[in-house]
């Protein structure tokens, strides 16, 4: 099998389908392997290019195959789909992967290290606990409203509400028991979230790049940690503009006949990272309005002409570009480095 130029591998829990071609694109390999046969097969194979869809366990297989001397290319599934011929099956997927990896304009996904994946597991657990806390707090509020007990918005109002419920003599005993169970679950979730937040802080402090990114206004610990975890190779992007486009913070382009038609943001890329940047930009805008944060000429002009939500997305786009620059250059964000002010408006912050 020394004439194999590249192999497309379709993965699953137990069945792996291979499609290999030679340098002149002639099919030289079609094979189905069980999970326990994969490493044994590739250990006997000369170093070659292997394409895998970037899906569950793909980063694990990438690390294992690279240890055997192979070059592994991870491909986003949406880039593989156009090359699937007619019926979808494992063999067709493997062939499509093999075809996709040969195209010169294909973008590949950098493989994540075990440390980065452990960090992503920590961030994912935190997100899951926050969703469960929100669900539980909404459940407590809605059930309490059925008994005429209404509470103001905010997570800090849940415990006082539970206290009012426990002290209300008009509630049925069964309802009090159910509220007590829900309150106990809510307290446990809060305790678990506190532990997770501390672990995330420790992870953030142990990574130099994450500490540097957190200095950017509107990023914070969570945003800095997520960018460090989810962007293992920032140099894969040609510029900050490409990085912002990858995050989906640029408008959809549906232009034709020489007329430019731009729509809403594409929402491509990583949803969690994009939402953290937009939320951070929204919080920064609130501080700007209250006069507690530095306001740039660009931001002041944009706030005058555009709705606040649109400005928040634009600010998130700019934050993403600055973050990319710092990740690539290794520099530190300088809050004191500003452009000269004009017309009484404070100058614009730039990256160091």
Buried (B, 14 or more C-beta within 10 A) or exposed (E): BEEBBBBBBBBEEEEBBBBBBBEEEEEBBEBEBEEEEBBEBBEEBEEBBBBBBBBEEBBBBBBBBBEBEBEBBBBBBEBBEEBBEEEEEBBBBBBBBBBBBBEEEBEBBBBBEEEBBEBBEBBEBBEEBEEBBEEBBEEBBEBBEEBEBEBEEEEEEBEEBBEEBEEBEEBEEEBBEBBEEBBEBBEEBBEBBEEBBEBBEEBBEEBEBBBBBBBBBBBBBBBBBBBBBBBBEBEBBEEBBBBBBBBBBBBEEEEEEEEEEEEEBBEBBBEBBBBBBBBBBBBBBEBBEEEEBBBBBBBBEBBEEEEEEBBBBBBBBBBBBBBBBBBBEEEEBEEEEBEEEEEEBBBBBEBB
